[in-house]
Amino acid sequence: MENQMEILDKEVLLVEYQSAQESAQHHDNLVWTVTSIIWGGMLVLFGFVLGNLDKDNLRHVLTLLSILGIVLTIAVWGFALQLGDVRRQKYIRCKTIEELFGMRQHRELKYAKGSQGIVYGTVMMLFIIVWLIVLLMVWSHYLQTVT
């Protein structure tokens, strides 16, 4: 009976390992899919706002779109951090199971930890800065025409 439990425990751990790995990959893909869609949409939005800076009747709309750009950037950044944390937890579980079985797929992986997060955070911060500059451009153009 004890042998059957050991075999069952190993099978359960292997299924958990596979599920954790698939879940980690899913969460990583989700981050990049959402990020790609939002970044592409924001570039289109930048084009619209910058192409209409001289239209004073659209000043309020351009202001709202700029604020929306900032909010979307912050929201996606938050989602990416949260999903990245889930992904890390899943890979930690994979490494724990690998240790039990003497496997090495994730445990011996060598890479610069945190570098992707730094680049991602830098790009997101740049989006926020550019949106703030665009917002200032919307209002500075209007203020120049009023005075």
Backbone hydrogen bonds, N-H to C=O, Kabsch-Sander energy under -0.5 kcal/mol:
donor,donor_aa,acceptor,acceptor_aa,energy
5,M,1,M,-1.9
6,E,2,E,-2.2
7,I,3,N,-2.4
8,L,4,Q,-2.6
9,D,5,M,-3.1
10,K,6,E,-2.2
11,E,7,I,-2.4
12,V,8,L,-2.7
13,L,9,D,-2.4
14,L,10,K,-2.4
15,V,11,E,-2.3
16,E,12,V,-2.6
17,Y,13,L,-2.7
18,Q,14,L,-2.3
19,S,15,V,-2.6
20,A,16,E,-2.9
21,Q,17,Y,-2.4
22,E,18,Q,-2.5
23,S,19,S,-2.5
24,A,20,A,-2.4
25,Q,21,Q,-2.3
26,H,22,E,-2.4
27,H,23,S,-2.5
28,D,24,A,-2.1
29,N,25,Q,-2.6
30,L,26,H,-2.5
31,V,27,H,-1.9
32,W,28,D,-1.9
33,T,29,N,-2.5
34,V,30,L,-2.5
35,T,31,V,-2.6
36,S,32,W,-2.3
37,I,33,T,-2.1
38,I,34,V,-2.6
39,W,35,T,-3.1
40,G,36,S,-2.3
41,G,37,I,-2.5
42,M,38,I,-2.7
43,L,39,W,-2.0
44,V,40,G,-1.7
45,L,41,G,-2.4
46,F,42,M,-2.9
47,G,43,L,-2.0
48,F,44,V,-2.2
49,V,45,L,-2.7
50,L,46,F,-3.0
51,G,47,G,-2.0
52,N,48,F,-0.7
52,N,49,V,-1.2
53,L,50,L,-0.9
55,K,52,N,-1.7
56,D,54,D,-1.0
58,L,55,K,-1.8
59,R,56,D,-1.5
62,L,58,L,-3.2
63,T,59,R,-2.0
64,L,60,H,-2.5
65,L,61,V,-2.6
66,S,62,L,-2.1
67,I,63,T,-2.4
68,L,64,L,-2.6
69,G,65,L,-2.2
70,I,66,S,-1.9
71,V,67,I,-2.7
72,L,68,L,-3.0
73,T,69,G,-2.0
74,I,70,I,-2.3
75,A,71,V,-2.7
76,V,72,L,-2.8
77,W,73,T,-2.2
78,G,74,I,-2.3
79,F,75,A,-2.6
80,A,76,V,-2.8
81,L,77,W,-2.2
82,Q,78,G,-2.4
83,L,79,F,-3.2
84,G,80,A,-2.2
85,D,81,L,-1.8
86,V,82,Q,-1.8
87,R,83,L,-2.5
88,R,84,G,-2.4
89,Q,85,D,-2.2
90,K,86,V,-2.1
91,Y,87,R,-2.3
92,I,88,R,-2.3
93,R,89,Q,-1.9
94,C,90,K,-2.0
95,K,91,Y,-2.5
96,T,92,I,-2.1
97,I,93,R,-2.3
98,E,94,C,-2.7
99,E,95,K,-2.1
100,L,96,T,-1.5
101,F,97,I,-1.7
102,G,98,E,-1.3
103,M,98,E,-2.4
108,E,104,R,-1.9
109,L,106,H,-1.0
111,Y,109,L,-0.5
113,K,111,Y,-1.1
115,S,112,A,-1.5
118,I,114,G,-2.0
119,V,115,S,-2.2
120,Y,116,Q,-2.7
121,G,117,G,-2.7
122,T,118,I,-2.2
123,V,119,V,-2.4
124,M,120,Y,-2.4
125,M,121,G,-2.5
126,L,122,T,-2.4
127,F,123,V,-2.2
128,I,124,M,-2.1
129,I,125,M,-2.6
130,V,126,L,-2.9
131,W,127,F,-2.6
132,L,128,I,-2.3
133,I,129,I,-2.3
134,V,130,V,-2.7
135,L,131,W,-2.5
136,L,132,L,-2.2
137,M,133,I,-2.4
138,V,134,V,-2.4
139,W,135,L,-1.7
140,S,136,L,-3.0
141,H,137,M,-2.2
142,Y,138,V,-1.3
143,L,139,W,-2.8
144,Q,140,S,-2.1
145,T,141,H,-1.5
146,V,142,Y,-1.6
147,T,143,L,-1.8
